[in-house]
Amino acid sequence: MKLSTKGRYGLMAMFELALEYGNGPIPLKYIAEKQGLSDNYLEQLFSVLRKDNLINSVRGAQGGYMLSRSPKDITAGDVLRSLEGEMIPADCISDIPSECAKVDSCATKLVMVKIKSSIDEVIDSITLQDMLMDINKI
């Protein structure tokens, strides 16, 4: 399983917002420049993150974006699921019914379920605050 640029860039942008948490709205252009991202692409990602209540936006000359809550209250899982959807290694373990003929007798289903469980455990255990603390160790 590989994350798309949506997930990776979204995490990078959310990290930048976490760095600026408490400083008011941060312009999109600033975030894009700091993380080396396209502002047009970032705008598309922020539209989804805003819809999912992970960020707030402020219009106007002093406008920009900010986290909707503290970095300690937003997990990597929140961001990744918002941008990537459900984090699953195979469709047969999705909440959506599978069209696979072997869904009830699949030899690999147990493996896929355990992979999903492990992914969820990891991404839900890392907050933006953890990411901030990790980068400050360097």
Rosetta blueprint (number, residue, H / E / L):
1 M L
2 K L
3 L L
4 S L
5 T H
6 K H
7 G H
8 R H
9 Y H
10 G H
11 L H
12 M H
13 A H
14 M H
15 F H
16 E H
17 L H
18 A H
19 L H
20 E L
21 Y L
22 G L
23 N L
24 G L
25 P L
26 I E
27 P L
28 L H
29 K H
30 Y H
31 I H
32 A H
33 E H
34 K H
35 Q H
36 G L
37 L L
38 S L
39 D H
40 N H
41 Y H
42 L H
43 E H
44 Q H
45 L H
46 F H
47 S H
48 V H
49 L H
50 R H
51 K H
52 D L
53 N L
54 L L
55 I E
56 N E
57 S E
58 V E
59 R L
60 G L
61 A L
62 Q L
63 G L
64 G E
65 Y E
66 M E
67 L E
68 S L
69 R L
70 S L
71 P H
72 K H
73 D H
74 I L
75 T E
76 A H
77 G H
78 D H
79 V H
80 L H
81 R H
82 S H
83 L H
84 E H
85 G L
86 E L
87 M L
88 I L
89 P L
90 A L
91 D H
92 C H
93 I H
94 S L
95 D L
96 I L
97 P L
98 S L
99 E L
100 C L
101 A L
102 K L
103 V L
104 D L
105 S L
106 C L
107 A L
108 T L
109 K H
110 L H
111 V H
112 M H
113 V H
114 K H
115 I H
116 K H
117 S H
118 S H
119 I H
120 D H
121 E H
122 V H
123 I H
124 D H
125 S H
126 I L
127 T E
128 L H
129 Q H
130 D H
131 M H
132 L H
133 M H
134 D H
135 I H
136 N L
137 K L
138 I L
